[in-house]
Amino acid sequence: MKTKLHFLTFALLFAIGIQAQTVSVTSTLPSTIETGDALDFTVDYTTDSNNYNLIVRFYEDNGGTITRYGTDQSFKSIPSNTSGTEVLNINAPLVAASNYIARIFIENSTDYSKFYAADIPFTVTAKVVSVKDTYLFDTDGDLEGWDTGSIGAPNITATVAGGAMVINTGSGSWDVGYVEQTEYKLDPAMHTYLDITYKNLSKPNENNQIELDWITSGTTRSSRVIIPIETSGWNDPMDFTTVTYDLGANPEWAGADATYFRIYVSRAEGGPKSKDIEISSIVFNNPTLSTNNLSANIENVSIYPNPFTDSFSYKFNGDLSDSVSVELFSIVGKKINTNNTFNGNSGIVDTAQLNKGIYLVRISSGKVTETRKLIKK
């Protein structure tokens, strides 16, 4: 839901050589807003010979005690001797249920004098969110609750096409952009591992890390976690690969509110470069059958294709004296089919009955056991 607030007039008038500043505002805010809602502001203005900045600031009203909430939510330069309209969008500014005041003002960019409109009180209620742990981006245009945001002002964009969320981090900025989950939350007791399958089209000196953080309680965000990622070569783009982070080992994850999870794209040398990173899946899972907790002998067996549609194949390197057992599990470790037993070092597993999603397959023969994560498209 987006909420619109229309500023009727920002007028700076001169009369008899005396400067008279007036700021008036008409609000169309509803009586309540949900946490995370975006706020739209349409501002009409007229300025005198001075330059001004248009600033939107929020305050929390705790039983009459007014305290500033966060940093300035919008900062737009307004040129002198100009009449015009600015359309501002503030994405998910309020993440705690409370009573608030929107305070809108113009500030002289030379002497910093401020001229305020009347305060606008409103209430934010907690949004009812569902738990969702798997994001496959298999519907073009559907970001599945992920939205873009920034610290600073990079022109970050995110779209879904061809089975992946494509993130472009903007250009020329040393600030940091991110995608943030604004519709769904997580369960820290269940979701203790994070797997991100990505293809980074950045070159080695460009975007080479992601960072993670989340709401621990109230409006407090966790410390940011830095995870190095692979980049494409100077001449050749990389294939999709998966990076895993053990959330359960982070002391700020246990008992966290686990909302507004963010994935930042950056580079160790500074701000992001304007390159695409494609994410084909984001999965929060239970480590019971995680491939990171099992001894994997990758050279022993090939499992392909991945992603698969109606079937996948396996092939062991070398002859086998024992039969082969194939078991399928959901991403949280629930067994979803009976054992399939095969003879020989290769076979095809029928998966036509499975829904689209992410699965764990465990293939065993004698003393060799392989567990891999597969995606059905």
N, C-alpha and C positions, 0 to 999 in steps of 0.2 A: 504494500500500500504506500502511495506517495501522498504527502500532505502539502497543499499549496498555500502560500502566504503571499499576499500581494501588497506591496508598498505603493500606495497611491502617489505620494509626492515626496521627493527630496528637493526642496527649493532653497536656494541661497539668494536672498533678495538684498538689494541696496535701496535705501530710502534716505534722502536728504544727507547723503554722504555717510550714513551709519549702516554698517553691515548687520542685517537681521537674518539669522539662520532659523529655519523651521523644519521639523521632521514630523510628518504625520504618517500613520499606518492604519490600514484596515486589515483585520485578520479574518481568514476563513478557516482557521484551524478547527478541527472537530474538538469536542470536549475531552476525548481521550485519544491517545496515540499508543501503538504497541512498540515495545523495545525493538530497536533495529530498523524502524521505518525510515525511509528516505524522506527528506523535507525539500520541497521545491520553493524557491523564492523568486518572484518576479518583481523587479525594482524599477520604477520610473524615477528619473532624477533630472535636476537642472542645477548647474553649478555656476558660481561666479568666476572671478579671475584667479582664484586659488585652486590648487589640486587637492583632491580629497581621496580618502580610502573608505570604502564601504565595508563595515565589519558586522558580523553576526556572532553573538556570544550567548552562551547558555549559562544559567545559574540554577543550582538546586535549592529548592525552598523546603527546608526541613523544620516544619512547625514555626515558621517565621524567621528562622536563622538562614540567611541567604549566603551561599558559598558558590564561588565560581566553579563551573563544571568543565574540566578539560581546557584545551587551548581554543583560540579563535577558530570558529568553524568555517568562516569565509573571509577572504581578504581580497578585495577587488579595487584596483586603481580607477578613479573617476577623473577624467581630464577636466581642465578649467573651461568655462564658457561653453558648456555643452549640455544639451538635453538629449536623453536617450533612455534605453531600457536594458537592464542586465537580468539575465536568467541564471540563477544560481541553483546548483543541486548539491545538497549535503547528504552524503551516503551514510546511513546507519549511525547517526551521531550519538544516540542515547541508548546505552545498553543496560541500564539499571532502572527498575520500576520506581518512580518517585514523582513528586511535584516539581515542575520546572518553571523557569521564566526565560523567555527569549528577549534579549536586549539588543536592539538594532541601532546603530549609530554611524555617523560619518565623522571622520577625523581629518583635520587639516594636516597635510603631509609636511608642512613646514614648522608650525608651532605646536602641533599635536593637540590642539583644542578639539573638544568633542561635543557633538550635538545629538541628543538622544530622542528617539521616539518613545511613546509610552510603553512601559513593560507589558509583555504579553504572557499571562500565566497559562499553563496547560499541564495536563497529567499524562504520564506515561505508565502504561500497564504492562505486565510481563506477557510476552508472546508465548502461546502454548506451542511448543516445538516437539516434533517426533524425533526418535533416535534413528539415524541412518548411518550405516557404516561402509557402504559400497557405492562408488560412483564410477560408471562405465562410459558416460558421454557417448552413448550410442544413438542419440536422437539429435539431429542437426538443430542448432539454435537453442537447445535446452542446457543451460549451465548447471542444472540440478542444485540450485541454491547457492552456488558460488558467485560472488560479486567482486568487482575490482575496487581497490582503494589505494591510498598512497600516504607515505610520510614525506611531505614536500609536494612536489607537483609534476612528477613524471606522467607522460600521457599513456598510461598503461591501458591496454584493451584485452578483452578475453572473449573468444567466440568458440562455438562447438561446431565442428564440421568433420566429416569423414572418420568418425569414431574417436575423436580426441578433442580436448579443450586446448585451444591454441592461444597462448599468452604472448603478447608483445609488450615489452617493458618500457616502451617509449624511447625518446632519443635525447641525447645531450644533457641529461640531468644526473646529478650526483645524489639525488634523492632515491627513495626505495619504493617500489610498487609491490602490491600483493594481491592475491585472491583470498577472499574470506567467506567462510560458510555462514550464511545469515539465516537459513531456514531450519537447519537440523542441528541436533546436538549429539554428543557421544556419551558412552558409559565407561568411565575410566576403569571400573572393575572388570569389564568384559573386553574393552578395546585397548589392548596393551602393546600392540605392534602396529606400525604404519608402513604400508608398502605403496610407493609411488612409481608407476611405470611411465617413463618419459622418453622423449627424443629431443635432445638439445641441439638446435641448429646454430648455436653460438660457436665462435672460434675459440681456441685455447686461451686467449687473453681477454675474453669477454665474459658473459654470464657463466660463472663456474661454481656457484653454490646456491642452495636454497636455505631459507631460515624458517623456523616454525615458532609460533607462540599461540596462546589460547587464554580465555578468561579462567582464572582460578576461582575467584569469588567476587561478587559485586561488579565493580568495573576494573578490577586489578588484573593485569595481564601477566602471564608467566615471563620468566627470563627467556630471551630469544635463543633458540638452539640453531647452531650453524652446521649444515651438512654439505660437504663437498659433493659435486656431481660431475659426471663426465661431460665433455664437450665434443663437438664435431672436430674433425681434422681441418687443416688449412684448406684442403681441396675436396675432402669427402665428408658428406653428412653421416652422422652416426645412425645406428639402428636403435629401436626401442630397447631400453634396459630398465631394471628395477632397482631402486634404492630403498633400503629398509631402515627404520629408526625404532628403537626399543623405548616406547613411551613409558612402559611399566618401570623402567630403571630410573626415570626422572622423578625426583621427590616432589616436584610441583604438579605431577599428573594425578597421583592418588588423591581421591576426594575432591578433585577440581570440578568446577561447574561445567567445564568442557564445552562451552559455547563459543561462537565467533572464532573458530579455529582458522588461523591464517597460514598461508604459504607465501613467503616472500621470495622474489627472484633477485639475485644480486651477484656481484663479483667481489672477490677478496680484495682486489685493488681499489675498490671504491664503488661508485654508483653503477646502476645497470646500464648495459648497452642495448640499443634498439634491435634485438634479435628475437626470433620466435622460439618458444619452448612448447612442445606438444606433450600433453599429459593424456594418456589413453585410459588410465584408471588410478583411482585413489581408494585404498582399502585399509580400513581400521579393523584389526582382527585379533583373535585370541592366539597365544603362542603355543597352544597344545600340540598342534601339528605344523607349526611354522617351519618352513624350510631352513630358517636360521637356527633352529634348535636341534636339528638332526644332522648327522654326519652324511654329507652328500658327496658321492663319488661321481662327479659329472661325466668323467670319461667313460663310465661303465655303460651308460644307456642314453639313447636319444629319444625324446618325446616330442612329437611334431604333428601338425602345425600348431602354432600358438600365436594368435588366437585360432580356435577351431570352430567348426560349425556342427555337423552331424556326427563326426567321429574324429578320433585322433589315433595316431600310431605310435608304437614304441619299438625300439630296436636295441638289443644288447650287443655290445662289441665282443664277439667271441661266442663260442658254443656253450650251451648251458646243459648241465646234467639234471637240474631240477626244474619242476614246473614253475610257471610265472603267475603270481597273484596280483591282480589289479583292483584297488579299492578307491572309491571316490568319496570325498567329504565336502561339506560346505566350508566356507571360509572361516567359520567359527568352530569347526571341528566335528560337526554332526555328520555321521555316516549316512549317505543318501542312496547307496545301492548295495546289493549283496556282492560277495566276492565273484570276480571273473577269473577263471583259471585257464591258462593257455600253456601249450607246449611249444618248444622252440624258442629261438632268440628274437623273434619279432611277432607282432600281432596288431590287429586293428580293434579298437574299443568303440562300440556303438554308443553314441550319446544323443541320439535324436530326441529322446524323451526329456532331456534336461532343458530347463529354462535358461535364457541368457544370464550370464553372471560369471563370477570368479569361483573356481573350485581348486581343491587340493587333490592331487592324484598320488597315491602311494603304490609303487611297483616293487615287488619283492621276489627274489629268487635265491634260494639258499641263504648265504650270509650277506647278500647284497640287497640293500633297501634304498630306494630313491623316493623322495617326496618333492614334487614340483607344484608350482602354482600355474594354473591354466585358465584362460579366459574363453568363454563361449560367446560368440557374437551372433 
